[in-house]
Amino acid sequence: SSPTFAEKSTIPSETSDPSMTPSISSIPTVSQESSFFPSTLTALTIQKRGRQLLQVDPLLQFDPFQVGIYERIMQNYTASFGHMVGEPFIMTICNVTEQQFVSNGVTSQLLLSFNMRYESRFGYNVANYTRLFQSYINDNLDEVTISMQEHFLTNVVEAGRVQMFFTRSPTFSPIVSSSPTFAEKSTIPSETSDPSMTPSISSIPTVSQESSFFPSTLTALTIQKRGRQLLQVDPLLQFDPFQVGIYERIMQNYTASFGHMVGEPFIMTICNVTEQQFVSNGVTSQLLLSFNMRYESRFGYNVANYTRLFQSYINDNLDEVTISMQEHFLTNVVEAGRVQMFFTRSPTFSPIVSSSPTFAE
């Protein structure tokens, strides 16, 4: 069988182009219904702001793809504490918001500020997950340091302790009307009550007690679709977890290149690779990546057509996409193929307060 995507310069709607339908049975069928958090009717979301001091040599800030690796490392620890499960049961989003150098009078260090966000729609209680995250990292600093060094953050000499800050209480994002409840409390002390976690460097910035995550409007427009992409790779190997993180970061970074031409924090993009498999056309084998693309806006930007714009941009710039992958540690990628998006659900609003959401023009 022949797994080929047709080459067209004008890209119509994702679902209306028959030439974009794969011709091989081994490519998985994509459900018309979203499988994103399908199991319960409410989503428990907890988010806190945090920071970490890193001793680095040379004293350089992370580039965008190193930032993506750092975020992926932090996200991957979710499966190591609490309920001991990761995605898709608990979705973790680490978002680095600032980098700066601070000094204690003897040496300078790199201070990373970030948001940690945990979402669960599978019945898992994540109310104490930012506290568990802080405790796990601070109890395993040697492991964290080695993980960074082994995954392209080679200028990290030593990872310092993480400090989390209260931003807001855990909130429920209702899908249907219900009365959510929290499960048992953890015995781990509050982050802010640990005096040993108070930085002694006066130049470390004060973190606001109020969350700045999507602060500007009262409703969030969210659009999500499933997609896939064929990659010609040599050698024929699947991506390891950190290469997956790099791929996801590359896809997310293109958001600022189309539509309203803005990225975070105005439009939050989440790419999540869900499956890797090899497919063959009888002559060569290729790597097929299946993924979710999700766009969230709470700053008045309309993202209803963003998955279509994403598909068009990638397919119009395949040489650029291939080079970007090769330059950012995906060295086995010979050629990036066309992206195909599939309809999963209509754009939905995630209300923060009662209101009548409308699409911004």
N, C-alpha and C positions, 0 to 999 in steps of 0.2 A: 504494500500500500504506500501511498505517497503523501507524507505530511507537509504540504506546501501551502504557504499563504500567498495569495495573489498580490501582485505589485500594482497598485493604483495610485495615481498622483492626487486625484480628488477623492477624499475619504467621506463617504456618506455616513448615515447613522449606523451605530454599531450593529444593531440587530437586523437592518434592512439590506445589508450587503451580502448576497449569496456567495460571492467569491471569498469572503472572510470566514466561511464555514469550513473547518478542517475536514479533510477527506479521508482521515484514517480513524478506524474504530478504537485504536488504543489511546487516543487523546480523551481524557475524561469528560463526561457530560457535565455541564455546569447547570445546576438547578436554577430554575427561574425564581426561587425564593431564597432570600438571604439566609445563610447559616450562621450569621454573625450574632453570637450570644442568643441562641434560639431557645434555651431551656426554661427560663422563667419570665415572669411578666414585669419584674422590676429590676433595676440595675443599681447596685450599691457602688457608689464612687467615693473614694477618699483621695484627697490630694494635699500635699504639704510642700513647702519650699525648704530647700536644704543647701548646704555648701560643704566643700571638702578642700582641704589644703593638700597640694601635691608638691613634693620636692622634685624638681626637674633639672636636668643638666643635658644639653644647654637650656638656658632660661628662655624658652620660647612658648608662646601660646599654641594650642592645638589648631590645626587647620580644620576646615569643615568636615572632612572625612574622618579625621581623628576624633573630632567631637562625636560623630556618629558611632564610632567604635566604643568610645567611653560610655555613651548612652546605652548601647547594646549590652555592654558588660554589666552595667547596673541593672538593666532589665532582666538579664538572665539569672540573677540571684534570687528572683522571686520563687523559683522552684526549690530553693534550699532552706526555706523557713516557713512557718505557719502551717498551712495545709499541705505543703510540699508538692504543689502543682503549679504549672505555668500556663501558657496559652494552650488552648482557647478558654480554659476554665477561668483564669484570671488574666486579664489584659493589663500589662504594665507599660506605662509611657514615661520615659525619662526625657526631659527636655532641658538642655543646658541653656541658660538665659544670659550668662555673663562670664567673662574671664578677665582677671586682673592680677597684677603682681603685688604682693605685700611683703613687708620686711619686718623682721624682729630685731633689727639693728646689727645682726651678724650675717644672716643669709636672706635671700629673697626666695619666695615660693609662689606657685601658681594657685590662685583661689578660683575654684569653679563654683558658680551658683546655678542651681537647677530646680526644676519641679519634678516631684515623683507623684505619679497618679496611678491608682489601682482601680480597675473596674471589674465587677463580677456579676454575671447573670446566670450563674449555675448553682446558686444557693450557698456559695462560700462567703463567709463573713470576712471582709477585708478591713473592718473598722480600725484595727490596730496595726495595719500592715506597714505604715511609714515608721512606726516605732520598732516593729520587728526588723525592718530593713536596716535601720540605724544600728540596732544591736548586733545583727549578723555581720555587717561590714566592720564594725569596730572590734568585734571578737575575732576577725579573720583578716587582719590587715596584711600579713605576710602573703596569704593566698591571693588577696586582691592585687597587691603589688606585682606578684609574679604573673597573674593573668593579664594585667596591663602590658607588662614588658613583652609577653609572648604574643601579643596581638597588636603589634605595630605602634604601641605607645612606648617606644624604646627610650625616650628621654625621661621617663618617670623613674626616679631613683627610689622613692618611698612614698606610699600612699598614706595620707594622714586620716585622722578620725573624721567621720561624717557627723554633721550637726543638723538636725531637722528643726523646723520652726512651725508653730501653729499658724494655719492660714484660715481654715474654716472647718466647721464640724462636718462629719460625714453626711452626705446628702443622697437622697434617692432620686433617680431619674425615671419617673413613671412612664410605662408604656400603656398600661391601663390603670384605672383607679384601683388602688389597693392600700393597705396599711402596713408598711414595712416595719420590722422590728430588728433590733440588734441582738446578737447572741452574747455569750458570756464575755466578760471583760478579761483582758490580759493582766498578768501580774507584773509585767515589765514596766518600770517607772516611766513617767512622762519624759519626753526629750528635754523639755525646758527646765525640768527639776534637777537635772544632772549637772552639778557645779563644775565637774571636770570637763564638760563639753563647752564651757564658755571660753571663746577665744581670748587670748591675752594680747593680741595684736590690735592696737587701737585703729589701725587703718582698714581692718576688715569691716565691710559695710554693714550697717544695721538693716535687718530684714523687716519689712513692714509686717504688722500683725494681720493685715488684710490681704487676701489673695488677689493677685493681678491677672489671674488666668481668665481670659475672655471677659474683661471688665466692662466693655462699652455698651452692650445691649442686653436686653432681657430675654431674648430668644436666640437659639442656635440653629442655623440651617445646616443640616447634615445630609450629604449625598454619599452613597457607597455603591460600588459595583465590583464584580469579580472580573478578573482578566487573566491572560496568560501570554507568555512570550517564549518563542523558540530561540535558543542560543546555540550557535556552532562553537563547540569547545574542543580544545586539544591540549592536554589529554582529556579523555572522556570521563570526567569526574564530576560528581555533584558538589555543590558549594558546602563548605563547613559552616557552622553557625555564625561565625563572625563574617564570613564572606556573604552570607545571607543578609546580615545586618548592613553591610556596605551596599549591596544591591538595593535594599529597601531605601537606604539613605539617598542613593543616587536618584531613584525614582521620585522621592519626596522633594528633592531639591529643584526639580524642574517646574514646580508649581509657580515659582516667581518668573517663569519665562513665557507664560501664556495667560489669557484671560485678563484679570485686573493687574497683572504683572507685580503681584505682591506675594510674599511668603508669610512665615510666622513673624509676629503673633496674630497677624490679621486673618490669615487662613491657615488652620492647622491641618497638615497632611499626614496621614498614617498609611504606609504601605506595609502589608503583612503577607509574607510568602507562606502559603499553606501547603504546598506540595512540590516535590521535584521528581521527575521521572525521565527516562530515556525513551525516545521514539525514533523509529527508523523509516527511511523511505526506500529501503532495499539496497541502497548504496552506502549511505553514511548514517550515523546515528547523531542525534542532537539532544540537548538538554531542554526539557520543557518545564518552565516555571509557572505555577498557578499562584495567584495572589489576590488580595483585596486592596482596592484603593478607596480611601475614605477621606472626604474633605469636610471640615467643620469651620463655620464662620459665625462669629458673634460681633462683628464690627460693621455690619450692614452690607457686606459684599455678597452678591448672589453667586452661589457656587453650583446652581442646579445643573449646569452643562459642563462641569469641570472634568468629569470622567471622559466625556467626548473630546474635550479640548486636549486632555492628556494624551489620549490615543492619537489624535491628529499630530500633536507636536512630536511625539516619539517617532511616529512613522514617517514624518517629513525630515527627520534629523538622525537617521540611523547611523551615519558615519560618525557624527558627534557623540552619540550614545555609546557606540563601540569603543571609541578612543577614551571616553571618560571611564568606562569599565576597566580598560587595560591599564590606565594610568593610576587606578585606585585599587590595586591588589587583586583584581579579577583577571589575572594574567593569562588564564587558560581560555578566555573568550576570544575567539577568532572573528566572529561576526555576530552582531545583535540582529535578530529578526524582528518582524513587525509585531506590534502589540494588538491583541484582540480583546475588547471589553464586552461584557455580557450584562444584560439588564438583571438587577436583583430586586430593587424596590424603588418606589418613587421617593423623591426628596422628602425628608421628614423633619419636623421641628422637635427639638429637645427643650421643653419649657423649663425655665428656672423659676419664674413666677407666673401666675395666671395671666394670660394675655392672648390676644388674637394675632397669631403670626402672619406676616405677609412677606412676599418676596420683594427684596430691594431691587430696584431697577438701576 
